[in-house]
Amino acid sequence: MKNTIFLLLGLLVPGLSTMAQQVNWRAFDSVNTVVGVQIGMDINTAYGLSVANRLPMGIPAAAGIEYWAPFGNRFIDDWNLMATMQGELWRKGSWSATLKPSLGLRRVESPVAKIVSLNAGLSVSGGYLTNRWGALVEASVDQSLASHLQHGLLKETYPSVYDGWYKSMGGTARLGLLANVALGQNLLSVKLGRSWGQFFADSPTIPWYASVSLVRYF
């Protein structure tokens, strides 16, 4: 029974955070705010909205909010809301390395269960950036910390199943390539990569992810 619940957490919780916004620091030098729209695919096809503001720090840094939801008829069923921070920790000429932690709240609903989970993520990216274009490698992990389950179909087999908070076991690791090009005050980004399950023990049903983002600088 316990293993069944952990399996549900692993299957239903990952996803929707693959295509998070990445700032091109060279294009960000003279602006304070970036607003983006994204479309991407991992275990589902989703759209995203994001906003980030410059932080008054000794290094280029920004704090933001990102919202992701899969395409569908009922947009309130599944969503992912994340608070993010990102900063350029290393720079040498046009070479750059960025660290981006995040903390999010995710909701997933299906006939099996309704899940609301608390998640943490971390990405590290590095590559070549100019104010006109950039190319980077990005590695990231996304871990579910705790989840609240309201069971559906599982109650037909286990009537006494507990609705409440569980320690989550789901997580995803990703490795991909990111390229962007400046179009005036806009930045067009394309991301493509590979996903793995918890501790690289398995792979998602669709192990590849891709996204396209359009960011506006203000």
C-alpha positions as CSV (number, residue, x, y, z in Angstrom):
1,M,0.0,0.0,0.0
2,K,2.8,2.5,1.0
3,N,4.7,1.6,-2.2
4,T,1.6,2.3,-4.3
5,I,1.3,5.8,-2.8
6,F,5.0,6.5,-3.5
7,L,4.5,5.3,-7.1
8,L,1.7,7.7,-7.5
9,L,3.9,10.6,-6.3
10,G,6.7,9.6,-8.6
11,L,4.4,9.4,-11.6
12,L,2.1,12.4,-11.1
13,V,4.3,15.0,-9.6
14,P,7.3,15.6,-12.0
15,G,6.9,17.8,-15.0
16,L,5.9,21.4,-16.0
17,S,9.2,23.0,-14.7
18,T,11.4,22.0,-17.6
19,M,11.2,25.2,-19.6
20,A,12.1,27.8,-16.9
21,Q,13.2,31.2,-18.0
22,Q,16.9,31.9,-18.3
23,V,18.3,35.4,-18.4
24,N,21.0,36.4,-20.9
25,W,23.1,38.6,-18.6
26,R,24.8,40.5,-21.4
27,A,21.4,41.6,-22.8
28,F,20.2,42.3,-19.2
29,D,23.0,44.8,-18.4
30,S,21.0,47.9,-19.2
31,V,17.4,46.8,-18.1
32,N,15.6,46.1,-14.9
33,T,12.7,43.8,-15.8
34,V,12.1,40.9,-18.1
35,V,8.7,39.4,-19.0
36,G,8.5,36.1,-20.9
37,V,6.1,33.7,-22.5
38,Q,7.1,30.1,-23.1
39,I,5.8,27.0,-24.9
40,G,7.4,23.6,-24.1
41,M,7.1,19.8,-24.1
42,D,8.3,17.2,-21.6
43,I,5.7,14.7,-20.2
44,N,3.0,17.1,-21.5
45,T,2.7,20.2,-23.7
46,A,2.6,23.3,-21.6
47,Y,2.7,27.1,-21.7
48,G,4.4,29.4,-19.2
49,L,4.4,33.0,-18.1
50,S,7.3,34.6,-16.2
51,V,8.6,37.9,-14.8
52,A,12.0,38.7,-13.2
53,N,13.4,41.9,-11.7
54,R,17.1,42.9,-11.2
55,L,18.4,42.6,-7.6
56,P,20.7,45.2,-6.1
57,M,23.7,42.9,-5.6
58,G,27.3,42.9,-6.4
59,I,26.8,40.4,-9.3
60,P,24.2,40.3,-12.0
61,A,21.1,38.7,-10.3
62,A,17.4,38.6,-10.6
63,A,14.4,37.3,-8.7
64,G,11.2,36.2,-10.4
65,I,8.0,34.3,-10.5
66,E,7.1,31.6,-13.1
67,Y,3.8,30.0,-13.9
68,W,3.4,26.8,-15.9
69,A,0.2,24.9,-17.0
70,P,-0.5,22.2,-19.6
71,F,-2.7,22.9,-22.5
72,G,-6.2,21.7,-21.8
73,N,-9.8,22.6,-21.3
74,R,-9.5,23.2,-17.5
75,F,-6.5,25.3,-16.8
76,I,-7.0,25.1,-13.0
77,D,-6.5,21.3,-12.8
78,D,-2.7,21.2,-13.3
79,W,-0.2,24.0,-12.7
80,N,3.2,24.9,-11.3
81,L,4.0,28.2,-9.6
82,M,7.6,28.9,-8.8
83,A,9.6,31.6,-7.0
84,T,13.1,31.8,-8.5
85,M,16.4,33.5,-8.0
86,Q,19.3,33.5,-10.4
87,G,22.7,35.0,-10.4
88,E,25.9,35.0,-12.6
89,L,28.4,33.5,-10.3
90,W,31.4,33.5,-12.7
91,R,32.3,35.6,-15.7
92,K,35.4,35.7,-17.9
93,G,35.0,37.7,-21.0
94,S,31.9,36.4,-22.8
95,W,32.1,33.1,-20.8
96,S,29.5,32.8,-18.0
97,A,28.1,30.5,-15.3
98,T,24.7,30.9,-13.6
99,L,23.1,29.3,-10.6
100,K,19.3,29.3,-10.3
101,P,17.5,27.9,-7.2
102,S,13.7,27.7,-7.1
103,L,10.9,26.8,-4.7
104,G,7.5,26.0,-6.1
105,L,3.9,24.8,-5.4
106,R,2.5,22.3,-7.9
107,R,-1.0,20.9,-8.4
108,V,-1.8,17.8,-10.4
109,E,-5.3,16.3,-10.7
110,S,-6.4,13.0,-12.3
111,P,-9.1,10.4,-11.6
112,V,-6.4,8.6,-9.5
113,A,-5.7,11.4,-7.1
114,K,-5.5,15.2,-6.6
115,I,-2.0,16.2,-5.5
116,V,-0.6,19.5,-4.2
117,S,3.1,19.3,-3.7
118,L,6.0,21.5,-2.5
119,N,9.0,21.3,-4.7
120,A,12.5,22.6,-4.9
121,G,14.8,22.9,-7.9
122,L,18.3,23.9,-8.8
123,S,19.9,24.6,-12.2
124,V,23.4,25.3,-13.2
125,S,24.2,26.7,-16.7
126,G,27.4,27.7,-18.4
127,G,28.4,28.9,-21.8
128,Y,29.1,31.8,-24.1
129,L,27.0,35.0,-23.9
130,T,27.0,38.2,-25.9
131,N,24.4,41.0,-26.0
132,R,23.3,39.5,-29.4
133,W,23.3,35.8,-28.8
134,G,24.2,33.0,-26.4
135,A,24.8,29.2,-26.3
136,L,24.9,27.3,-23.0
137,V,24.8,23.9,-21.4
138,E,22.3,23.5,-18.5
139,A,21.9,20.8,-15.8
140,S,19.0,20.8,-13.4
141,V,17.3,18.8,-10.7
142,D,13.7,19.1,-9.5
143,Q,12.7,17.4,-6.3
144,S,9.3,17.0,-4.6
145,L,9.6,17.7,-0.9
146,A,6.1,16.9,0.4
147,S,2.7,16.3,-1.2
148,H,-0.9,16.4,0.0
149,L,-3.0,13.6,-1.6
150,Q,-6.7,13.5,-2.0
151,H,-7.3,10.0,-3.4
152,G,-9.8,9.1,-6.1
153,L,-9.9,5.7,-7.8
154,L,-7.4,4.2,-5.3
155,K,-10.1,4.4,-2.6
156,E,-12.1,1.8,-4.6
157,T,-9.3,-0.8,-3.9
158,Y,-8.2,0.6,-0.5
159,P,-11.2,2.3,1.2
160,S,-9.1,3.2,4.3
161,V,-6.4,5.0,2.3
162,Y,-5.3,8.2,4.1
163,D,-5.9,11.6,2.6
164,G,-3.2,14.0,3.8
165,W,0.4,14.9,3.6
166,Y,3.1,12.4,2.6
167,K,6.8,12.7,2.2
168,S,7.4,12.8,-1.5
169,M,9.8,10.5,-3.5
170,G,9.5,12.0,-7.0
171,G,12.3,13.9,-8.7
172,T,13.7,14.6,-12.1
173,A,17.2,15.4,-13.4
174,R,17.8,17.1,-16.8
175,L,20.7,18.0,-19.1
176,G,20.2,20.1,-22.1
177,L,21.4,22.8,-24.5
178,L,20.1,26.4,-24.6
179,A,20.5,28.9,-27.4
180,N,19.2,32.5,-27.6
181,V,19.3,35.4,-30.0
182,A,18.4,39.1,-29.4
183,L,15.7,40.7,-31.5
184,G,15.8,44.3,-30.6
185,Q,14.4,44.5,-27.0
186,N,13.3,40.8,-27.2
187,L,15.2,37.6,-26.7
188,L,14.2,34.4,-28.5
189,S,15.4,31.2,-26.7
190,V,15.3,27.5,-27.7
191,K,16.0,24.7,-25.2
192,L,16.4,20.9,-25.9
193,G,17.5,18.2,-23.6
194,R,17.2,14.8,-21.9
195,S,15.3,13.9,-18.6
196,W,15.9,11.1,-16.1
197,G,14.0,10.0,-13.1
198,Q,15.0,10.0,-9.4
199,F,18.7,9.3,-8.9
200,F,18.9,8.3,-12.7
201,A,17.2,5.0,-11.7
202,D,14.6,5.3,-14.6
203,S,13.5,7.5,-17.4
204,P,10.2,9.3,-18.0
205,T,7.8,8.0,-20.6
206,I,9.0,10.8,-22.9
207,P,12.7,11.3,-21.9
208,W,13.2,14.4,-24.1
209,Y,12.1,17.9,-23.5
210,A,12.0,21.1,-25.6
211,S,10.9,24.7,-25.3
212,V,10.7,28.0,-27.1
213,S,10.7,31.3,-25.1
214,L,10.2,34.9,-26.1
215,V,11.4,37.4,-23.5
216,R,10.8,41.1,-23.5
217,Y,13.3,43.5,-21.7
218,F,12.1,46.7,-20.0
